[in-house]
C-alpha cells in the first residue's frame, strides 16, 4: 500500500490540487514537503495531532518533512476560523512558543540524520522589504479572488484588518521560499488552510514556472461535526504540565462510541486491518478499543511509562473508588473555611463555570468521597479535608482529587 492510499484509507486526506500527480511523485520520488504551525501558544494541542501524524506517515514512507514554525506569520495572525482579530503577540513570546513546539514535535517526527528539517519563517519574512515584497509577490494576487476565500468572507461583516489581509500572501511566500531553498514540492495543511495553500501553489507557478502541489488533512471532528480536543479547562494540550498525561489519556478513553474507529485510524499507527476488526464491537469490547486508542495516543505524546501509568490509574479508578496517586489533583492551599462544591468544581476545572456545576449537581452527576450530592448548595466542610484530600466524581468516569495544605 502506498502512503497516499494509507492516508486516504485512514480518512486523513481531505483535498488535493493534483491528485494523480501527487500520487505519482509520492510513489516515485523522495519528496520534500512542508506543514506550517503558527506559534500562537506555548504548547501544541489536539488539533495539531492529525498534521503531525500524517507527516510521520510520509516520513516513514521515505519522504522528508519540513516543520515550519510561523515566527513571522504569527506576528500578523491567521484570520481563518476567527470572528475577530487575534491577540497581538510580541516577537519574544512567539520565539518561546516556537521552541516549545520544537520539543513536542520531536516526540513524533524524527529530526536525526537529515530525516526532517525545522525552519522558522521569521528568518526570511522579517527581512523582506515591504515594497520589494509587494512587487515580487503581491502583484500576483487578485483582491477580488482573495475576498471569495472563506477565511476572508466570514470576517467581512465584522471587519477584516489590512494586517490580516496580508496573511495569505505571507503563507504563499513561505512555499516560494522553501521551493527555492529546498526544492520543496508539496505543502500540507488542515482543510481550513485550502485557500492559503492554493495561493502558494499559484505563486510558485507564476514566479518560478514550476509545478508544485497542495494537500489538506481532514479536521479532527466528532460524528456531529464538532471539533475534538476541547475540555472543561479549555484546549487538550500536548504539554504534560498543561494537560496531565492522565487527563490526556482520559479524554480519548471517554470519547463517544461513534468516534472510536475514526480516531484509531487517524491518530494511531495500528494496522488498518487490526482497526477494522474492531468496527462492530459493542459494550466492554468497545471500551477495550477506547483503552487501546487512549494508550496509543498517550504513548505517542508522553512516552511508554506515562501511558502505562495512565492505563493502570484508569483501570484502578473504574474498578473501585479508592484514591490513586496519579489521579488529577488541584491544590486548594490552606483553607480556613468550608468550600462550596460549585466553587471547588470550578477551581478544579471540572466545569467551565459555577452555573454549569449547579446544573450537573442538580442532575445527580456528582459525588463527594463516594456520596452522591444532589443539592447544588452543598458545602464541603473543612473537617472533610482532615485526611488531606477530598475526591470528587463527575459522571461515571471523571475523578478529581482536591488537596489542601501542600
matplotlib code that plots the C-alpha trace (Angstrom):
import matplotlib.pyplot as plt

x = [0.0, 1.4, 1.5, -1.2, -3.5, -2.7, -3.6, -6.7, -8.0, -7.4, -9.6, -6.8, -6.8, -9.5, -8.5, -5.6, -4.6, -3.5, -4.4, -2.8, 0.4, 0.7, 0.3, 2.9, 5.6, 5.0, 5.4, 8.4, 10.4, 11.8, 9.6, 10.4, 7.2, 6.2, 3.5, 3.2, 2.5, 1.8, 3.3, 0.1, 0.5, 3.3, 2.1, 0.7, -2.8, -5.0, -5.8, -2.2, -2.2, -3.5, -1.0, 1.9, 0.8, 0.3, 3.8, 5.1, 3.3, 5.0, 8.4, 8.1, 7.5, 10.9, 9.8, 11.4, 9.1, 9.8, 8.1, 7.7, 7.3, 5.4, 7.6, 6.8, 3.2, 2.2, 3.1, 0.3, -2.2, -4.3, -7.9, -9.1, -11.9, -11.9, -14.7, -12.3, -8.6, -6.1, -4.4, -1.1, 1.9, 5.5, 8.4, 9.8, 6.6, 6.4, 10.0, 9.4, 6.3, 8.2, 10.9, 8.1, 6.6, 10.0, 10.5, 7.0, 7.3, 10.4, 8.1, 6.5, 8.9, 12.5, 14.8, 18.0, 20.4, 18.5, 15.3, 13.3, 14.0, 12.8, 12.5, 11.2, 9.6, 10.5, 14.1, 13.0, 9.7, 11.2, 13.9, 11.7, 11.4, 7.7, 7.9, 10.0, 7.6, 4.6, 6.4, 7.7, 4.6, 1.7, 1.3, 0.3, -2.7, -6.2, -8.0, -11.3, -10.3, -8.9, -12.2, -14.0, -11.9, -13.9, -11.2, -11.9, -15.6, -16.6, -14.8, -16.1, -19.2, -17.4, -14.3, -11.0, -7.9, -5.3, -2.7, -4.6, -5.3, -1.6, -1.5, -2.3, 0.5, 3.0, 2.0, 2.2, 5.6, 6.7, 6.1, 8.0, 11.0, 11.0, 10.8, 13.8, 15.9, 15.0, 13.2, 10.0, 7.2, 4.3, 2.5, 0.3, -2.2, -5.6, -8.6, -9.3, -6.0, -7.1, -7.3, -3.8, -2.3, -3.8, -2.2, 1.2, 0.8, -0.1, 2.6, 5.4, 4.0, 3.9, 7.3, 9.4, 7.4, 7.4, 4.5, 4.1, 1.2, -1.1, -2.9, -5.1, -6.0, -9.4, -10.0, -10.4, -14.2, -16.8, -19.6, -21.8, -19.1, -17.8, -14.1, -12.4, -9.9, -11.9, -12.2, -13.8, -10.4, -10.1, -7.8, -6.4, -2.7, 0.2, 2.3, 2.1, 2.2, -0.9, -2.8, -1.5, -0.8, -3.7, -6.2, -4.9, -5.5, -8.9, -10.0, -9.5, -10.8, -14.1, -14.8, -18.2, -18.6, -19.2, -15.8, -13.5, -12.8, -12.2, -9.8, -7.9, -7.5, -6.4, -4.4, -2.6, -0.2, -2.0, -2.5, -5.8, -7.0, -6.5, -8.6, -11.3, -11.7, -12.9, -15.6, -18.5, -17.5, -20.1, -20.1, -16.9, -15.2, -15.8, -14.4, -11.3, -10.9, -11.2, -8.4, -6.3, -6.8, -6.0, -2.9, -1.6, -2.1, -0.7, 2.3, 3.0, 2.9, 4.1, 6.0, 5.7, 6.0, 3.3, 0.9, 1.2, 0.8, -2.4, -3.8, -3.2, -4.7, -7.8, -8.4, -8.0, -10.4, -13.1, -12.7, -13.0, -13.4, -10.0, -7.6, -4.8, -1.5, -1.8, -5.4, -5.7, -5.5, -6.0, -4.3, -6.6, -3.9, -4.7, -8.4, -9.7, -13.3, -15.5, -15.9, -18.9, -19.0, -19.6, -16.6, -14.5, -15.6, -14.8, -11.4, -10.6, -11.6, -14.2, -16.7, -16.3, -18.5, -20.3, -23.7, -22.6, -21.6, -25.1, -26.7, -24.5, -25.1, -28.9, -28.9, -27.3, -24.0, -21.6, -20.3, -18.1, -16.0, -18.4, -21.6, -23.9, -24.8, -28.0, -28.1, -26.2, -25.7, -23.7, -20.8, -17.6, -16.8, -13.3, -13.2, -13.7, -10.2, -8.6, -7.2, -5.6, -7.9, -11.5, -12.3, -15.0, -16.5, -18.3, -20.4, -19.3, -15.7, -14.2, -12.4, -10.6, -8.7, -8.9, -6.0, -5.2, -2.1, 0.6]
y = [0.0, 3.4, 6.2, 8.1, 5.1, 4.7, 8.3, 8.0, 4.8, 6.4, 9.3, 11.8, 13.3, 16.0, 17.8, 17.7, 20.1, 17.4, 14.0, 11.8, 13.8, 13.8, 10.0, 9.7, 11.8, 10.1, 6.7, 7.5, 10.3, 11.3, 14.3, 17.3, 18.6, 21.1, 21.9, 25.2, 25.7, 29.3, 29.7, 31.0, 29.3, 27.7, 24.2, 22.2, 20.9, 18.0, 19.9, 19.5, 15.7, 14.9, 17.0, 15.7, 12.0, 12.5, 13.9, 10.9, 8.5, 10.4, 10.3, 6.5, 6.2, 7.9, 11.5, 14.4, 16.8, 20.4, 21.5, 25.3, 27.3, 30.6, 33.0, 35.5, 34.8, 34.7, 38.3, 39.0, 36.3, 33.9, 35.2, 31.7, 30.4, 33.6, 36.1, 38.8, 39.7, 37.5, 38.9, 40.7, 38.9, 40.0, 38.5, 37.1, 35.3, 33.8, 32.6, 31.0, 29.2, 28.0, 26.4, 24.6, 23.3, 22.1, 19.9, 18.4, 17.7, 15.6, 13.1, 12.3, 13.3, 12.0, 15.0, 12.9, 12.5, 14.8, 12.8, 16.0, 19.8, 22.5, 26.1, 29.4, 31.7, 34.8, 34.1, 35.3, 37.2, 39.7, 40.6, 41.3, 45.0, 45.8, 47.4, 44.5, 42.0, 43.7, 43.8, 40.2, 38.5, 40.9, 41.7, 38.1, 38.2, 39.3, 41.1, 40.1, 36.5, 36.7, 38.1, 35.0, 32.8, 31.6, 32.8, 36.4, 36.1, 35.2, 38.3, 41.0, 41.8, 42.4, 43.8, 42.5, 44.4, 45.1, 43.4, 40.1, 40.6, 40.1, 36.7, 34.8, 36.5, 35.7, 32.0, 31.8, 33.3, 30.6, 28.0, 30.1, 30.4, 26.7, 25.7, 27.9, 26.8, 23.1, 22.1, 21.7, 20.4, 19.8, 21.8, 20.0, 21.6, 21.4, 21.7, 25.2, 26.2, 25.3, 28.9, 29.7, 26.6, 27.4, 30.8, 29.3, 26.8, 29.6, 31.9, 29.3, 28.6, 32.3, 33.2, 30.1, 28.5, 25.2, 23.0, 22.3, 20.7, 21.1, 18.5, 19.1, 16.9, 16.3, 18.2, 16.1, 16.2, 14.2, 12.4, 15.5, 17.8, 19.4, 20.0, 17.5, 18.4, 20.7, 20.1, 21.9, 23.6, 24.6, 23.0, 19.5, 20.4, 18.1, 19.7, 17.4, 20.4, 22.0, 18.8, 15.9, 12.6, 11.0, 13.7, 13.3, 9.6, 10.0, 12.4, 9.6, 6.9, 8.8, 9.8, 8.9, 5.3, 6.7, 8.3, 5.5, 3.8, 7.1, 8.3, 4.9, 5.4, 9.0, 9.2, 5.8, 3.8, 0.5, -1.6, -0.8, -4.4, -4.5, -1.4, -2.6, -5.8, -3.5, -1.8, -3.9, -4.1, -3.2, -2.9, -4.0, -4.9, -1.3, 0.0, -2.0, -0.3, 3.0, 1.9, 0.9, 4.4, 6.2, 4.2, 4.5, 8.3, 8.9, 6.8, 8.8, 12.1, 11.3, 8.0, 4.4, 5.0, 7.7, 5.7, 2.6, 4.7, 6.3, 3.0, 1.5, 4.5, 4.5, 0.8, 1.1, 4.0, 2.2, -1.0, 0.8, 4.2, 4.2, 7.0, 6.9, 8.8, 9.6, 10.9, 14.5, 16.9, 20.5, 22.1, 24.5, 25.6, 26.0, 26.7, 28.3, 27.9, 25.3, 25.5, 25.3, 22.3, 24.6, 26.6, 23.5, 22.1, 25.3, 25.6, 22.0, 22.7, 20.1, 22.6, 25.8, 27.8, 27.6, 27.7, 24.5, 23.0, 23.6, 22.0, 18.8, 18.6, 19.1, 16.2, 13.9, 13.6, 14.5, 12.5, 13.7, 10.9, 8.3, 10.0, 11.3, 15.0, 16.5, 19.8, 22.4, 24.5, 21.6, 22.7, 20.6, 21.1, 21.9, 18.7, 16.5, 17.5, 16.2, 13.2, 15.8, 15.4, 15.0, 13.1, 14.5, 12.2, 13.8, 11.5, 7.9, 8.3, 11.6, 11.6, 14.5, 14.9, 18.2, 18.5, 21.1, 22.3, 21.1]
z = [0.0, -0.9, 1.6, -0.3, -0.2, 3.5, 4.3, 2.2, 3.8, 7.2, 6.3, 6.7, 3.2, 2.5, -0.7, -3.3, -6.0, -8.4, -7.1, -9.8, -9.9, -6.1, -6.1, -8.8, -7.1, -3.7, -5.4, -7.5, -5.8, -2.4, -1.8, 0.4, 1.8, 4.5, 7.0, 8.9, 12.6, 13.8, 17.3, 19.0, 22.4, 24.5, 23.6, 20.7, 21.2, 19.9, 16.7, 15.7, 16.0, 12.5, 10.7, 12.7, 12.4, 8.6, 8.4, 10.3, 7.8, 5.0, 6.7, 7.3, 3.5, 2.9, 2.3, 4.1, 6.2, 6.9, 10.1, 9.5, 12.7, 12.0, 13.9, 11.1, 10.2, 13.9, 14.1, 11.7, 12.7, 10.6, 10.2, 9.3, 11.6, 13.6, 14.3, 15.4, 15.1, 17.0, 20.0, 19.0, 20.4, 20.9, 19.0, 22.2, 23.1, 19.6, 19.7, 23.1, 21.8, 18.7, 20.9, 22.9, 19.7, 18.5, 21.6, 21.3, 17.6, 18.3, 20.0, 16.7, 13.9, 13.5, 13.1, 13.2, 10.2, 7.9, 8.1, 8.8, 8.8, 11.0, 9.8, 11.1, 8.6, 10.6, 9.3, 5.9, 6.3, 8.8, 6.3, 3.4, 2.3, 2.0, -1.4, -2.7, -1.2, -2.9, -6.3, -6.0, -4.6, -4.1, -7.8, -8.5, -6.1, -7.1, -4.3, -5.9, -5.8, -2.2, -1.0, -2.1, 0.2, 3.2, 5.6, 4.5, 3.6, 7.1, 8.5, 6.1, 8.1, 11.4, 9.8, 8.4, 9.2, 6.4, 8.7, 8.5, 4.8, 4.2, 5.9, 2.7, 0.8, 3.6, 3.8, 0.0, 0.1, 2.5, -0.2, -2.7, -0.3, 0.6, -3.1, -3.9, -0.9, -0.6, -3.8, -1.7, -3.9, -1.6, 1.1, 3.6, 6.0, 7.6, 5.4, 6.7, 5.0, 1.5, 0.2, 1.6, 0.1, -3.3, -3.1, -2.5, -5.4, -7.7, -6.6, -7.2, -10.6, -11.6, -10.1, -10.8, -13.6, -11.5, -10.7, -7.0, -5.2, -2.1, 0.0, 3.0, 6.0, 7.4, 10.6, 13.8, 14.2, 16.1, 14.2, 14.6, 13.1, 16.3, 16.7, 19.0, 21.7, 24.0, 27.7, 30.6, 31.2, 27.5, 24.9, 25.2, 25.3, 24.4, 27.2, 30.2, 32.5, 30.9, 30.5, 32.6, 30.8, 32.8, 31.8, 28.2, 28.4, 29.9, 27.1, 24.5, 26.8, 27.2, 23.6, 22.1, 20.8, 17.3, 17.2, 18.3, 15.0, 13.2, 15.9, 15.8, 12.0, 12.2, 15.4, 15.7, 13.6, 14.2, 11.0, 9.3, 9.3, 13.1, 13.4, 11.0, 13.1, 16.0, 14.0, 15.1, 18.8, 21.5, 25.3, 27.1, 23.8, 22.5, 25.8, 25.3, 21.9, 23.6, 26.0, 23.1, 21.5, 24.7, 25.4, 21.8, 21.6, 25.1, 24.4, 21.2, 23.1, 26.6, 26.3, 27.3, 31.0, 31.3, 29.1, 31.2, 34.4, 33.0, 31.9, 35.4, 37.1, 34.9, 35.5, 39.3, 39.4, 37.4, 39.4, 42.8, 44.3, 46.0, 45.9, 43.3, 43.4, 39.7, 39.9, 38.6, 41.5, 42.4, 45.4, 47.2, 49.5, 53.2, 53.5, 56.7, 55.8, 54.2, 50.5, 48.2, 45.9, 42.9, 43.7, 44.2, 40.9, 39.0, 40.7, 39.6, 36.0, 36.1, 34.7, 32.8, 35.2, 38.5, 36.7, 34.8, 38.2, 39.6, 36.5, 36.8, 40.5, 40.2, 37.6, 40.1, 38.3, 41.2, 44.2, 47.0, 48.6, 47.2, 48.4, 45.6, 46.0, 44.5, 46.3, 44.3, 47.5, 49.1, 51.2, 51.6, 55.3, 56.4, 58.5, 55.4, 54.4, 57.6, 55.6, 53.3, 50.3, 49.0, 45.9, 43.5, 40.9, 37.9, 35.8, 35.5, 34.6, 35.8, 39.2, 40.7, 44.0, 45.9, 48.3, 50.9, 52.7, 50.4]

ax = plt.figure().add_subplot(projection="3d")
ax.plot(x, y, z, "-o")
ax.set_aspect("equal")
plt.show()
